[in-house]
């Protein structure tokens, strides 16, 4: 029995509410796909062999404003008719009494999720350039969607996105149990100064965590679906691009990426190729784009440190499935300090 997604109650709900899922005389099969630091994803297999993906919040230490399944569902549903590839939405359940939390169901999208360095080898060398450039094309297509036209106008917030993000993450990082936040605070102060000097950004749908580990790609390198809309907002397109670039490590980099990914393997495009492709697809001036991106990449590294502080706190609090860290979290602390220091160095 899976405590996070109990098959019996889920099957009863599917039988009542979702006729396209074939429910037989036994509960549907539930298999975890990913989970741990954020929302949890499961593969649901019905009586006819059909597969679906279920998303629900984590089971412990959930922030009051985080892990909103209804919000994720809105973004996926709004984008389903557009050029942005998302998992086709199936059903949303706001009732926490069914499995213990709200959840939603989408069709299952096959493909490779390139979530670490080793996964970079799973694409043939000929497909690696396509993988890098196609994900930028998808990002540009996302940013071209008018939030108002797809029914998301009410998610707009007053003020500038980057300034709101700096306030939010700075507040949250100081709720963590990280013992030394001096580098985080210094980078934050400099980011606040630099953000005030940036030209106003165009509002767009920002994914918030756009990187290869949140995409499904085919063997040809083309993106089949974008997952994990937990941090999506009406925001700043360059925040998404900066986050992608900060995670896009390359062989020989002196500063490690925020999240190790497939681009550490030979054959993937360089960061300058991604920027040029985004400028081409979005119609932005390449020189002006490059001038602004230093701030956004630094912000991405700083935000990564803030997120790392939250993950460290959850590990230290013992709510990460019993997976204690052998070094007491020292490696995780070192990584978040390295990202904060890299952000500060880039802004001086």
N, C-alpha and C positions, 0 to 999 in steps of 0.2 A: 504494500500500500504506500502511495506517495502522499506524504502529509501536506505538501505544498499544493498539489493538484490531486485530490482524492478522486479516483476514476468513477466510483459509484455515483456520487452526487453530480459530477460533471456529466455523466451519461444521462442521468435523469433530466437534467436541464436541456441537453442537446435534443433529447427525444421530444421535449415539449416545445422548444423554441427554434430549433435549427433543422428543418426538414432535409436540407441538402446533405447533412452528415448521416451516413447510413449506420443506424444504431441497431444492433442485433440483441440476442439474449444475454450477452455478457458485456461487462463494461468495456469501453474503448481502452486501447493501450496508450499509456502515458510514458514518455521517455524524455528526460532532460536533454536539452541541446546546449544551453549555456546558462551561466548564473554565477553568483558570488558577489561581485562588487555593486551590481545594479539590478535592474528588473530581470526577472527570470523567464526563460523561454523553454517551451516544451514542444515536442512533436506528438501530435495526437493521431493515431491510426484507427480508422473506423472499421466496421464489419466488412465493408467491401474493399478494404485495402487503401482507401483514400487517405491522404495525409494532410494535416492542417498544423499550423503553428499557433500556440497559445502563449500569451504574455500576461504575467501578473507581477505585482510588486515583490520585493524581497521580504523575508519573513521576520526581520529584526531591525531595530534602530532606524525606522523610517522617518525621515524629516516630514514635518507637517505639510510643506509645500511641494514635496518631491513625489515622484513615482505615481503621477496622476494618469491612470489608464484611460480615462475619458479624453484627456488632452491628446495623448498619443493617437487614440482612435480618430479624433477629429482631423488631425493632420493627414493620416493615411487615407481616410475617406475623402478628404478634400482633394488630395493629389492623385487619387486613383484614375480620374478621367484625363489627366494631363500627360505630358511627355515624360514626366518623372516616373521611373519604374519603382513601384512600391508593391509589396505583397497584396494581392487582391483581398479587400476586407470581406469578412464573412458575417461576424456577429460580435456585439458588445454586450457584456453583462455587468451592469453597475451594482448589482446586489452582492454584498460581501458574504451573505449567508450561504451562497451556493458552494464555493470552495474555500471560503475564508478571506477573500479579498476580491475586489472588482478585477475583471480580466477581459481580454478580447481575443478573437479567433480570426486568423487569416488563412488563405490558401498557402500551402507549403511551396516554397520556391527552391528548386534544386540549384546547385552550383557550389563553387569553391568560395569559402570565406577565408580570406588571406589575413589572418589575425596575428601573425608573428613572423620572425625572420625565416624560420624553416619553411613556412608555407609558401614563401616566394619561389621555391623550387618546383612547386606543384604546377605552375604554368610553364608551358614550353617556351624557350627563349624567344621564338617568333611572336608569341602572344604578349610578351611583357611590355613592349612599347604601347601596344593597343590598350592594355589594362590601365596604364598611367594616364593616357590621354583621354580615354573614354570616361574615366571617373571625373575628370575635369569638365568634360562636356555635360555630364549629368548634373554636376554642381551648377554650371552656368544655366542649364535648363531650369533647375530648381529656383534659382535666383530671378529668373525671368517670369515666373508665375506671379500674377497680381494677387496678393492675399485677399483683397476685397472681392475680386471676381470669383473666388472659390469659397467664399463664405466664412472667411477668417478675420473679418474686419474688427470684430469685438475683442480680438486678442492683442490689438495694438496697445501699447503703454506709453504714457507721456515721457518726454525726455529722450536723451540719446542712449541707444542700446549699450554702447561700450561703457558709458558712465554707470548705467544701471548694473551692468555685470560686475564692474569693479567694486561697487558698494556691496552687492549681494555676496560675492565670493570672499571679500575681505571680512564681512561679518561672520560667514560660516567658518572660515579657517580659524577664527578666534574662538569658536565653539569646540574646536578639536583639542586633543590631548597632546599635541606636538609641543615638546618642551622649549624649542627655540624658534621663534618666528621672525627673527631680526632681518634675515634676507628677504623674506616674503613681504614684510612691512616696507622695507626700503624700495623694493621693486614696485610695490603698490603706489607709493608716494610719487615715484618718477612717472609711472603710467598715468596717474591722474593728471599730472602736468602736461604730458605729451598728448593725451587724449583731448584735452581742452583746445589744443592747437590744430587738430585735424579738421578738414572740411566736413560739412554735414554729409552723412551717408544716406543712400537711398534705402527705404524700407523694403525688406524682402522676407520670404520665408527662409529662415536660417535653421539648418539641421541641428547645429550645436555640437555634434561629434562625428563629423563627416571624415571618414578615413577608410582604408581597405577592410579593416576588421569589422565594419558595419555594412558591408556590401556583399552581395552574392555575384560572382562572375562566372561566365561560361568558359570552356576551354579555349575559345578564341580571344579571351580577355575582355569581352563586352560585359557591361554591368547588366545583371538581370533584375536586381531588386536592391533597394536601400532599406535597411532595417534600423531599429533602435531610435525612435523619434522622441525619446524621453526628454531631451534638452531642447527640443524645437521651440521656436518662438518667432514672432515678427521682429526681425533684427537686422543686423548689418552683414551684407554679403562678404566683406573682407574679414570678418571674424571667422567665418567658415573657411575661407581660403587660408588665412593665417594658421588655423588649427591643423588643416591638412598639411601645410608646409612644415610645421613644427614636428609632425609625426612622420614626415617623409625622410627618413634617414638614408644616407648614401654611404657606400663603402669609403672608408678613410675620413669620415667626419670626426672633427675634434670634440664637438658637443653632441652627446647622444640624443636621439629623438625622444619626444615625450612618451611615445609608445613604440617599442620595436615592431617593425612591420616588414612586409615582403620587399620593400624597396631597398633594404640593406643588401639584397642579392643583386649580382650584376645583371644588367640587361633592361632594367626599368629606367624610365626617363629621369633626367635630373630635375631639380626644383625649378631652375630657370625655364626649362621646357614646359613645366606645368603653368608657370606664371604667364608665359607667352601664349599658351593655348587658351588660358582663361581670358586674357585680354582680347584675343581674337574672337572668341565665342560670345563674350559679353559686350563687345564694342567699346571697351574702356581703353584709354590711352596707356600704353605699356609703361612709358617713363613715369607718368604720374602714379600709376599703380605701384610700381616698385618703390617710389619714395614713401608711400604710406605703409607698405607692407611690413617694414621693420618694426613698427609699433605693434601691429597685429600679431606678428610672430612672437614678439616678446610677451604680449598679453597671453597668447596661447601657452607659452612656457610657464608663465606665472599662474594661470588658471589650472594647469596640470599639477603644479605644486599644491594648490589649494585642494584639488580633488584627491591627490595623494594623501593629504593630511586627514581627510575624511575616511579614506580607506584604512589608513593606519589606525585611526581611532576605533573603527569597527573591529579590526583584528585585535587590538588591545582590549576591547570590551568583551571579546569572546563570543561574538555573534556571527562569525564567518564559518559556520559549519564545523567548528572544532579544529580548524586547520591552523594550529599555532605555528608561529614562525620561529625556526630554530635559533635565529640570531636576535630574537626579541624585537624584530622590526627594524634593526639597525640599517639594513640595506634599503628598506623602503624610506626611512628618514634621509639617508644619504642621497637617494634619487630625487626626492622632492627639494632638498636643499640645492642640489646641482641645477635643477631647472629654474629655481628662483634666482640663483646667482647668475645663470646664463641670461635670464631676462634682464636683470639689472645691468649686466655688462653691455648688452646690446643697446641700452637706452642712455648710456653715459656719453 
